[in-house]
Amino acid sequence: MGLISVDGDGKRILDYLGPVVLEIPGTDQKARELMVKPAYEFVLSEQERINEQGDPKLIARYQAFRDYFESRLPSWGLEARPS
C-alpha cells in the first residue's frame, strides 16, 4: 500500500519513485545513476519528440509524466533539467 500515492491530478498512482522505494536495500547512489537518471533522460527525450509531432493528447501525458519524475528527483539526490 505504501507504493500507492495521489498524483497531481488527484488520481491514485503506483509511486515507483516514492519514499517506499528509497527504503529498499540497494537504492544507493549507483542505483540512482543507473536507473533513475537514465529513465528521466528518456522521459525528456520522448517529451521533446512528442512535442515536435504536435499530438496534444500525448503532449499533455508526457508533461504529466515529466512533472511526476521531477517531483521525485530531489528525493533521489538528482536535479531537474530546466524546461
N, C-alpha and C positions, 0 to 999 in steps of 0.2 A: 504494500500500500504506500510505502514511502516513495515509490517511483511515480506516483500519480500526483500531478500538480495542476493548478489552474493557470492557463495561458492568458496573455494579454487581452484576448477576445472573450474571456470568461468561460471558455470550454476546457474540459479536462483533457490532459495530455500525458503521454509517457515522458517523464522528465529524465531522459537518459544522460543529461549533463548536470543534473542537480546534485544537491548535497549528499544524498544517499550513495550515489556512485563514487563520490570522493572518499567515502569511508571504506571502500573495497580495497583490500591489500593489493598493491601494485600500481595504484594510481599516483605514482610519483612523477617527477619532472620528465623522466624518459617517456612515460605513457602519454603525458601531455604533448610532448613534441612529436611522438609517433602516431597519435590517434586524433586528438582534438584539433591541433593546429592544421593538419592536412584536411580534415573534414571541413573546417571553417574556410580554408582556401578554396575548397571545392564549391562550397555554397556561394562564395563571392564570384568565382568564375562562371558558375551556372547562372547566377543572377545577371551578370553582365551579358551573357549570351541571350538569355530570355528577354532582357530589356531591348537588345538590338532587334529581336524578332518582332517585338511590339504586341505580344499577346497579353491583353490587360488582365485576364484571369490568372495566368501564370506569373505575371509581374507581381500581383498582389500576394500570391502564395510564397514566392521567393523572398519578398520583403518581410513577410511574417516569419519565415524560416530564418532569415538573417537576424531579425530582431530577437528571436529566441536564442540563437547562438551568442549574439553579442550581450544578452542579458546574463549569460552564464560564464562568459570568458574570464571576468575578474576572479571568480572562484577557482579557476584553473591556473591563475597566475599569467594569463595572457591578455593582450590588449587588442581592442577592436581597431580595424583599419578605418580611417576617416571615410565618410561617404562621398 
